Amino acid sequence: MNAIQVKNLHKSYGDKAAVKGIHFSVKKNAFFALLGPNGAGKSTTIEILSTLLEKNQGDIAINGYTLGQDDAAIRQTLGVVFQYSVLDPSLTVLENLKLRAAFYHLNGEALEERLAFLDQLIHFSPFQDQRFQTLSGGQKRKADIARALLHNPEILILDEPTTGLDPKSRKEIWQLILQLKSISKMTVFLTTHYMEEVLDADHVIILHEGRIRAEDSAERLRIKYANDTLKIVPKNDLESQLKQANIPYQKHNTTLHLPIETSFQGIDLVQQFKDQIETFEIVKANMDDVFLNITGERLEAE
Amino acid sequence: MLTSLIKRHLLIYLRDRWAIFFSFLSVLIILGLFILFLRNTFDLSAPDVDYMVYAWILSGVLMVSTVTVPLGFLGTMVVDLETKRLNDFYVSPIPRKTIVFSYLIAAIIIGTVFSMVNFIIGQLFLLLRVNQTIPLIDMIYVFFMVILSTALFSSLFFYAVSYLKTSNSHSTLSTLVGTLIGFLTGLYVPIGVLNTATRTVLSLLPTLHSVSAFRQIYMRDALETVFAGAPAETQVHQEFILGITLRIHETNLSLNVILLLVIAWTVLFSILSIVRIGKFKRVS
């Protein structure tokens, strides 16, 4: 059974369509990433999945429950980390967590055990008695994640969990998410606009202007949608020889960039023109190139 | 779940000292004006008149706190909506009605508790100035009146505030109410000296109904003392001037009728609020 099944999802705000008929499914235990620039429809999709926003059209099943009918059951199985912090600024971390635990009828010894378990994972105890508003960005995020995991959800939804954090905290939070994924059977559903985060996901959807533009594992998307590049610093008149041989290239200052299918093709080219080459390197394609090739736009990170 | 939500709302309000201060600002302003100016309009030298005048101003500010404290508290609800903190409750398996209802209940609790503190301080003041408090039985009636009036204005403002989306609009509403409340209750200018048209309009509002009930209960003993042996017309006239009696179409309404009016307002706004709660389905 799929953890999440979305069929023909539509959502408009007034006459502005945010999500235009998307289909996808997320397998149980998957590490799923929804990638797209601001305004692609990521947050709208997340808000609909987490029962906050009503859809205009479409069928959605989460853990076998129908969205719109079994919302209470769905809420019990979901943990949501919002892009913005939702904990109370004037309460301490522990007060915040204990209050929210009551929403899931978690109290007494069971609550203490759960908090101890989460602390082992997330290490929030050093700042658990501080008011939420006094925490650093990274600490706030940790508290948000602890809150989302209170009731041991089957699906963890993270809406741009590392956006707005300093580089050190970003790395730390990302390591935490990877660790969570590796030790639990949770399905992780993530939105991001950071390419390097997508590389760890085993299922990626590229969302652009409310539509799905590509879907696969990060590695397969890279192979399918982006070429590796052979970068050459030419010695003699390499350009005319390339033109003669009808080999496409782009000129960047003194360097020539040749798109190649595989590294071996690059080696063959180097062999062929080795007298005209000063030096060379083969550069693997990255997800930025994938995004650029699919949408025709650069994915802008912050 | 309801109790944890209510506990949470109360804790957040109690940690916000400025919100508490602003909830009492109108009370402080009315008391300040009274001490500086309004007091001089009364002749406090006659025997027991000071008891009556203090009871009049104290019952007035007590009623005002049953209006402004719930309104101030309900700012929490607007902030939770504005900052999207409500979304965290909405993704939890709590029925939406429970979430929204918790703000109404918390408003009634905080309004009652703070107004009772206000009442106790008022009694201590009476004890200091005129060497007595109001009788115990009247204190009990006042307590019930505090609950009733707080319930009325909690439901009224819950209904009004549920339409607000930003804490700015809530501040504007609070300022408006805080400014008007002294007039609406006849504390700045006694009701009896207003022209008939203004008086008629004010007599139709729940603010005057509630404050009139408060005065009749709170001042019962003081009025009996002051007007003992005085002609009945004098007392009737004074009670009219001070807005103790509620006069509609030249007839004075009895305390029971006024209480029924207050209850009717409470029921009306409770129903409106409940209908409104039903419409709080999905917010984003």
HADDOCK unambig.tbl for C-alpha pairs under 7 A between the chains (distance, minus, plus):
assign (segid A and resid 50 and name CA) (segid B and resid 91 and name CA) 6.31 0.50 0.50
assign (segid A and resid 51 and name CA) (segid B and resid 91 and name CA) 6.59 0.50 0.50
assign (segid A and resid 52 and name CA) (segid B and resid 87 and name CA) 6.96 0.50 0.50
assign (segid A and resid 52 and name CA) (segid B and resid 90 and name CA) 6.68 0.50 0.50
assign (segid A and resid 52 and name CA) (segid B and resid 91 and name CA) 6.83 0.50 0.50
assign (segid A and resid 52 and name CA) (segid B and resid 282 and name CA) 5.91 0.50 0.50
assign (segid A and resid 52 and name CA) (segid B and resid 283 and name CA) 6.57 0.50 0.50
assign (segid A and resid 52 and name CA) (segid B and resid 284 and name CA) 6.52 0.50 0.50
assign (segid A and resid 53 and name CA) (segid B and resid 282 and name CA) 5.95 0.50 0.50
assign (segid A and resid 53 and name CA) (segid B and resid 283 and name CA) 6.70 0.50 0.50
assign (segid A and resid 53 and name CA) (segid B and resid 284 and name CA) 6.25 0.50 0.50
assign (segid A and resid 54 and name CA) (segid B and resid 282 and name CA) 6.85 0.50 0.50
assign (segid A and resid 72 and name CA) (segid B and resid 93 and name CA) 5.16 0.50 0.50
assign (segid A and resid 75 and name CA) (segid B and resid 91 and name CA) 5.69 0.50 0.50
assign (segid A and resid 75 and name CA) (segid B and resid 92 and name CA) 5.58 0.50 0.50
assign (segid A and resid 75 and name CA) (segid B and resid 93 and name CA) 5.29 0.50 0.50
assign (segid A and resid 76 and name CA) (segid B and resid 92 and name CA) 6.88 0.50 0.50
assign (segid A and resid 76 and name CA) (segid B and resid 93 and name CA) 5.82 0.50 0.50
assign (segid A and resid 86 and name CA) (segid B and resid 84 and name CA) 6.77 0.50 0.50
assign (segid A and resid 86 and name CA) (segid B and resid 85 and name CA) 4.59 0.50 0.50
assign (segid A and resid 86 and name CA) (segid B and resid 88 and name CA) 6.07 0.50 0.50
assign (segid A and resid 87 and name CA) (segid B and resid 85 and name CA) 6.83 0.50 0.50
assign (segid A and resid 90 and name CA) (segid B and resid 12 and name CA) 6.48 0.50 0.50
assign (segid A and resid 90 and name CA) (segid B and resid 15 and name CA) 6.83 0.50 0.50
assign (segid A and resid 99 and name CA) (segid B and resid 4 and name CA) 6.32 0.50 0.50
assign (segid A and resid 102 and name CA) (segid B and resid 1 and name CA) 6.16 0.50 0.50
assign (segid A and resid 102 and name CA) (segid B and resid 4 and name CA) 6.75 0.50 0.50
assign (segid A and resid 103 and name CA) (segid B and resid 1 and name CA) 5.52 0.50 0.50
assign (segid A and resid 103 and name CA) (segid B and resid 92 and name CA) 6.48 0.50 0.50
assign (segid A and resid 103 and name CA) (segid B and resid 93 and name CA) 6.75 0.50 0.50
assign (segid A and resid 103 and name CA) (segid B and resid 94 and name CA) 6.49 0.50 0.50
assign (segid A and resid 104 and name CA) (segid B and resid 93 and name CA) 6.95 0.50 0.50
